[in-house]
Amino acid sequence: QVQLEESGGGLVQAGGSLRLSCVVSAFRGYTVGWFRQAPGKEREFVSAIRWTSGRLEYADSVKGRFTVSRDNARNTVYLETTNLKIEDTAVYYCATSPLWPATEKSRYYVWGQGTQVTVSS
């Protein structure tokens, strides 16, 4: 079974940047999505990439600020976050889905443990 491991979270000031990584244990031609969950809120879609075609999807709240990409040789998907805002504070998860498009968390079957992103003022 595919396993996922996120890294790259941390504490950053508003306006700063972080690069999150998601290592996928075995390539299966999946969609890899990024979600986030803030305290007391539902887990929400952030971005997704279809591994084989490279198709991309972004939530409106992060368009123009976040960029998703993949490194085939490293089996890794990155989420480059820039111009971070306080409301971006959340635990960020990556997950895999056999489907596209896949902006709903119900379409994802394997999840990582998450990495905390905290944006301070």
C-alpha positions as a Markdown table, in Angstrom:
| # | Residue | x | y | z |
|---|---|---|---|---|
| 1 | Gln | 0.0 | 0.0 | 0.0 |
| 2 | Val | 1.1 | 3.5 | -0.8 |
| 3 | Gln | 2.5 | 5.5 | 2.2 |
| 4 | Leu | 2.9 | 9.2 | 2.4 |
| 5 | Glu | 5.2 | 11.4 | 4.5 |
| 6 | Glu | 5.0 | 15.2 | 4.7 |
| 7 | Ser | 7.7 | 17.5 | 5.9 |
| 8 | Gly | 8.7 | 21.1 | 5.7 |
| 9 | Gly | 6.2 | 22.8 | 8.0 |
| 10 | Gly | 7.2 | 25.3 | 10.6 |
| 11 | Leu | 6.7 | 28.8 | 12.1 |
| 12 | Val | 7.0 | 31.7 | 9.6 |
| 13 | Gln | 6.0 | 35.4 | 9.7 |
| 14 | Ala | 3.2 | 36.7 | 7.5 |
| 15 | Gly | 4.5 | 37.3 | 4.0 |
| 16 | Gly | 7.0 | 34.5 | 4.3 |
| 17 | Ser | 7.4 | 31.2 | 2.5 |
| 18 | Leu | 7.7 | 27.5 | 3.1 |
| 19 | Arg | 8.2 | 24.5 | 0.9 |
| 20 | Leu | 6.2 | 21.4 | 1.9 |
| 21 | Ser | 7.2 | 18.0 | 0.7 |
| 22 | Cys | 5.2 | 14.8 | 0.3 |
| 23 | Val | 7.2 | 11.6 | -0.3 |
| 24 | Val | 5.1 | 8.9 | -1.9 |
| 25 | Ser | 6.4 | 5.4 | -1.2 |
| 26 | Ala | 5.3 | 3.9 | -4.5 |
| 27 | Phe | 4.3 | 5.5 | -7.7 |
| 28 | Arg | 0.9 | 4.3 | -8.9 |
| 29 | Gly | -0.1 | 7.1 | -11.3 |
| 30 | Tyr | -2.2 | 8.8 | -8.6 |
| 31 | Thr | -3.5 | 12.2 | -8.0 |
| 32 | Val | -1.6 | 13.7 | -5.1 |
| 33 | Gly | -3.6 | 16.3 | -3.2 |
| 34 | Trp | -2.8 | 18.8 | -0.5 |
| 35 | Phe | -5.4 | 19.6 | 2.2 |
| 36 | Arg | -5.2 | 21.6 | 5.4 |
| 37 | Gln | -7.1 | 21.7 | 8.6 |
| 38 | Ala | -7.2 | 24.6 | 11.1 |
| 39 | Pro | -8.3 | 24.1 | 14.7 |
| 40 | Gly | -12.1 | 23.8 | 14.9 |
| 41 | Lys | -12.5 | 23.8 | 11.1 |
| 42 | Glu | -13.1 | 21.2 | 8.4 |
| 43 | Arg | -10.3 | 19.8 | 6.4 |
| 44 | Glu | -10.2 | 21.7 | 3.2 |
| 45 | Phe | -8.7 | 21.2 | -0.3 |
| 46 | Val | -5.7 | 23.3 | -1.1 |
| 47 | Ser | -4.2 | 21.9 | -4.3 |
| 48 | Ala | -3.7 | 18.7 | -6.4 |
| 49 | Ile | -1.5 | 17.4 | -9.2 |
| 50 | Arg | -2.1 | 14.4 | -11.5 |
| 51 | Trp | 1.1 | 12.6 | -11.5 |
| 52 | Thr | 1.1 | 11.3 | -15.0 |
| 53 | Ser | -0.4 | 14.3 | -16.9 |
| 54 | Gly | 0.9 | 17.0 | -14.6 |
| 55 | Arg | -2.6 | 18.6 | -14.5 |
| 56 | Leu | -3.0 | 21.0 | -11.6 |
| 57 | Glu | -5.8 | 22.3 | -9.4 |
| 58 | Tyr | -5.9 | 25.0 | -6.8 |
| 59 | Ala | -8.3 | 26.4 | -4.2 |
| 60 | Asp | -9.3 | 30.0 | -4.9 |
| 61 | Ser | -7.8 | 31.0 | -1.5 |
| 62 | Val | -4.3 | 30.0 | -2.6 |
| 63 | Lys | -4.2 | 30.7 | -6.3 |
| 64 | Gly | -1.3 | 32.9 | -7.2 |
| 65 | Arg | 0.5 | 32.2 | -3.9 |
| 66 | Phe | 0.9 | 28.4 | -3.8 |
| 67 | Thr | 2.5 | 26.2 | -6.4 |
| 68 | Val | 2.3 | 22.4 | -6.6 |
| 69 | Ser | 4.9 | 20.4 | -8.5 |
| 70 | Arg | 6.4 | 16.9 | -8.6 |
| 71 | Asp | 9.8 | 15.3 | -8.8 |
| 72 | Asn | 9.5 | 11.9 | -10.5 |
| 73 | Ala | 13.0 | 10.8 | -9.6 |
| 74 | Arg | 12.3 | 11.4 | -5.9 |
| 75 | Asn | 8.7 | 10.3 | -5.9 |
| 76 | Thr | 8.0 | 13.6 | -4.2 |
| 77 | Val | 5.3 | 16.3 | -4.5 |
| 78 | Tyr | 6.0 | 19.8 | -3.3 |
| 79 | Leu | 3.8 | 22.6 | -2.2 |
| 80 | Glu | 5.6 | 25.9 | -2.5 |
| 81 | Thr | 3.8 | 28.4 | -0.3 |
| 82 | Thr | 4.5 | 32.1 | -0.6 |
| 83 | Asn | 3.1 | 35.3 | 0.7 |
| 84 | Leu | 1.7 | 33.3 | 3.7 |
| 85 | Lys | -1.2 | 34.8 | 5.7 |
| 86 | Ile | -2.2 | 34.2 | 9.2 |
| 87 | Glu | -5.3 | 32.3 | 7.9 |
| 88 | Asp | -3.0 | 29.8 | 6.2 |
| 89 | Thr | -2.1 | 28.4 | 9.7 |
| 90 | Ala | -3.2 | 24.8 | 9.7 |
| 91 | Val | -1.9 | 21.2 | 9.6 |
| 92 | Tyr | -1.2 | 20.4 | 6.0 |
| 93 | Tyr | -1.8 | 16.9 | 4.7 |
| 94 | Cys | -1.0 | 15.1 | 1.5 |
| 95 | Ala | -3.1 | 12.3 | 0.2 |
| 96 | Thr | -3.6 | 10.1 | -2.9 |
| 97 | Ser | -6.5 | 9.4 | -5.1 |
| 98 | Pro | -7.0 | 7.3 | -8.2 |
| 99 | Leu | -9.4 | 9.9 | -9.5 |
| 100 | Trp | -9.3 | 13.3 | -11.4 |
| 101 | Pro | -10.5 | 15.8 | -10.7 |
| 102 | Ala | -10.2 | 15.3 | -7.0 |
| 103 | Thr | -11.0 | 18.3 | -4.9 |
| 104 | Glu | -13.2 | 16.5 | -2.3 |
| 105 | Lys | -11.5 | 14.7 | 0.6 |
| 106 | Ser | -13.9 | 11.7 | 0.1 |
| 107 | Arg | -12.0 | 10.9 | -3.1 |
| 108 | Tyr | -8.7 | 10.3 | -1.3 |
| 109 | Tyr | -7.9 | 7.0 | 0.3 |
| 110 | Val | -4.4 | 7.2 | 1.7 |
| 111 | Trp | -3.3 | 10.1 | 3.9 |
| 112 | Gly | -0.1 | 11.3 | 5.5 |
| 113 | Gln | 0.3 | 12.3 | 9.1 |
| 114 | Gly | 0.4 | 16.0 | 8.4 |
| 115 | Thr | 2.9 | 18.9 | 9.0 |
| 116 | Gln | 2.1 | 22.0 | 11.0 |
| 117 | Val | 2.3 | 25.4 | 9.4 |
| 118 | Thr | 2.0 | 28.4 | 11.7 |
| 119 | Val | 2.0 | 31.9 | 10.3 |
| 120 | Ser | 2.6 | 34.7 | 12.8 |
| 121 | Ser | 1.9 | 38.4 | 12.5 |
